Amino acid sequence: MLAFKSSPETRKVRGMRPDFTSHLKTIPLLKDVSQRAMRSAEREARWFSLPAGQPLFLAGEAADSIFFVMSGTLGAFNAAGEFVGHIRPGEPVGEMALFLGGADTNGDGVRENAPHTGSVYALRDSEVIGLSRAGWGRLVRSEPELLEGMIRIILTRLGRTGQRNAASVPKVYTLLATSPTIDLRMRARALREALMKFGQKVAIVDEVQGDERPAAFFDELEQNNDTVILIAPIGDTNWFRLATRQADRIWVLARGDARPSVPLMPEETSPAQRLKLVDVVLIHPGTERPASRPDEWKAAAGANRLFHWKGDSSEDAMRLARTMAGRSVGIVLSGGGARAYSHIGVIRAIRERGVPIDFVGGASMGAVVAACVAMGWDDAEIERRIRKAFVESNPLGDYTLPVVGMVRGRRVNARLEEHFGDVDIGDLKLPFYALSTNLTTGRTHVHRSGQLRSALRATISLPGILPPVVDGDDILVDGAVLNNFPVEIMRELHQGFVVGSDVSGQPEGLNLEEFARPLNFWQWVARNGFSSPPPIAGLLMRAATIRNDPTSGRNLVDMMVLPDLPGIELRDWTAYDEAVEAGYVAAKAALETSDIPVMCCPA
């Protein structure tokens, strides 16, 4: 949650500059506006100096102006306080609320009284020109084509909501060393080498090159490079404060064989730190004994994400470079009982194609498959473990007289422990999340830390079948109850490509005979034995995974995979081969028509 005061008093009005028109002419949208039109709007304009970390406006405030960034960088956040993207020099700000909502009382296309739906903060010291509603109206009346250009910008931004947006990718990364034994320059060079394979131009700046430099120096660096890497040890120095204040995103490099100090960094050193635009990169020399849990480093740094970099691994450097460049690939897998086996075929097809996987997540059984990928298992290992855990015998076969569930859950618990042990989510090779439903609060619960098997046990706890997981005061059940295809979480995790595999949108084809003339419990056992799940299992699974809108979330992905599974029931745990093949075939077809680069990780 962002906690800053309301914005008007934080803006320093510098009045108007004599070269107002020439400055606005540098903005692509306004470059063709006549001198006369500019002068007519000039008295309605103000030039603001916005200190780093301060809001330009907050969600809910009236939209009385449109702004243009002249220097520095702003950050857009939605109403929930989640980062949306960067706003850089030459771009307009606040145009959505100015145009959308309210009434057009003057007939100039400008609508009154629309509140801002999100907040905008300065990520570093910025210069902004604000043009009042009346001033913008004068420009539009003088130059009607401006309205068309602004509508084009609005439609572009609306169209990319939730979609991959290259403009939102951070450009300035500050790498901080928590130990003098971490060679920051070597790490920065490895990242630059990887980024250059994508055709990027990269600058590395240390204290000698960047200390006491004016803001214009850093603006020029951004203009002349695709990525800027600033490097500094953590400490109470001018360069540390400057490097962190200039950052779009901060990466804290720490040793896996060390413990974090608390506090790890000086308080309130930069907007990126206060706005939680911080990640931890744990360096593993190769022979260390873990001295702390990864989650301890995340907590100490106030970080949002955690990555691992083993030794001088070029594979890990490339993965980090993809994340920097907005070319990372995240995979989201839906729940769907036995149908989720098809995700294994999807993963196999993606790997065969040479597309890397950098982030994984999902709900219910999809989260189990995603966890296998995050563990770093290859295709053969995933198949061996899933067959042993789910295919060779029914994982839901320990039936009991239902009080809180049809089964005791002991088989599921034992198999999760056998295959995932005591691994923490922070220990996984890839960033991972699982989604469960919190019955206490009525909201979804995202598992991004803590014990992996506990998170998986929660996300597969279909109400009525498996007993729920009690976590403190919370009762957690299957994530599919509220969100069976949690794509939006992946969109918040990175600015790269998102691939989704959804097996829950198709009708299951329930056996009508089982429900039209149902057998009693003992009749069912006499006919099918104790190992076969009764019809109520399929009924509960279908009820928990059905969605009002089966296409929900699919508009947020860059590549959608929809395996064809008409003959496979959610409870048919033996249908492994058919489901995997269906996923493989569907993914291969989707890859043929996708614009996701075949090789996101060039050698």
HELIX and SHEET records of a PDB file:
HELIX    1   1 PRO A    8  THR A   10  5                                   3    
HELIX    2   2 PHE A   20  LEU A   24  1                                   5    
HELIX    3   3 PRO A   28  LEU A   30  5                                   3    
HELIX    4   4 GLN A   35  GLU A   42  1                                   8    
HELIX    5   5 GLU A   95  PHE A   99  1                                   5    
HELIX    6   6 ARG A  133  SER A  142  1                                  10    
HELIX    7   7 GLU A  145  GLY A  159  1                                  15    
HELIX    8   8 ALA A  166  SER A  168  5                                   3    
HELIX    9   9 LEU A  184  MET A  196  1                                  13    
HELIX   10  10 GLU A  207  GLY A  210  1                                   4    
HELIX   11  11 ALA A  215  ASN A  224  1                                  10    
HELIX   12  12 ASN A  238  ARG A  245  1                                   8    
HELIX   13  13 PRO A  271  ARG A  274  1                                   4    
HELIX   14  14 PRO A  294  ALA A  301  1                                   8    
HELIX   15  15 SER A  314  ALA A  325  1                                  12    
HELIX   16  16 GLY A  337  TYR A  341  5                                   5    
HELIX   17  17 SER A  342  ARG A  353  1                                  12    
HELIX   18  18 MET A  365  ALA A  374  1                                  10    
HELIX   19  19 ASP A  379  ILE A  386  1                                   8    
HELIX   20  20 ARG A  387  VAL A  391  3                                   5    
HELIX   21  21 ARG A  410  PHE A  420  1                                  11    
HELIX   22  22 ILE A  425  ASP A  427  5                                   3    
HELIX   23  23 LEU A  452  THR A  459  1                                   8    
HELIX   24  24 GLY A  479  VAL A  481  5                                   3    
HELIX   25  25 VAL A  487  LEU A  493  1                                   7    
HELIX   26  26 LEU A  512  ALA A  516  1                                   5    
HELIX   27  27 PHE A  521  ASN A  528  1                                   8    
HELIX   28  28 PRO A  535  THR A  545  1                                  11    
HELIX   29  29 ARG A  554  LEU A  556  5                                   3    
HELIX   30  30 TYR A  576  THR A  593  1                                  18    
SHEET    1   A 5 LYS A  12  VAL A  13  0                                        
SHEET    2   A 5 ALA A  45  LEU A  50 -1                                        
SHEET    3   A 5 SER A 126  SER A 132 -1                                        
SHEET    4   A 5 SER A  65  SER A  71 -1                                        
SHEET    5   A 5 PRO A  92  VAL A  93 -1                                        
SHEET    1   B 4 PRO A  55  PHE A  57  0                                        
SHEET    2   B 4 SER A 119  ALA A 122 -1                                        
SHEET    3   B 4 LEU A  74  PHE A  77 -1                                        
SHEET    4   B 4 PHE A  83  ILE A  87 -1                                        
SHEET    1   C 6 VAL A 202  VAL A 205  0                                        
SHEET    2   C 6 THR A 227  PRO A 233  1                                        
SHEET    3   C 6 VAL A 172  ALA A 177  1                                        
SHEET    4   C 6 ARG A 249  ARG A 255  1                                        
SHEET    5   C 6 VAL A 278  HIS A 284  1                                        
SHEET    6   C 6 ARG A 305  LYS A 310  1                                        
SHEET    1   D 6 ARG A 443  HIS A 447  0                                        
SHEET    2   D 6 PHE A 432  ASN A 438 -1                                        
SHEET    3   D 6 PHE A 359  ALA A 363  1                                        
SHEET    4   D 6 VAL A 329  LEU A 333  1                                        
SHEET    5   D 6 PHE A 497  SER A 501  1                                        
SHEET    6   D 6 MET A 559  VAL A 561  1                                        
SHEET    1   E 4 ARG A 443  HIS A 447  0                                        
SHEET    2   E 4 PHE A 432  ASN A 438 -1                                        
SHEET    3   E 4 ASP A 474  ASP A 478 -1                                        
SHEET    4   E 4 VAL A 469  ASP A 471 -1                                        
END                                                                             
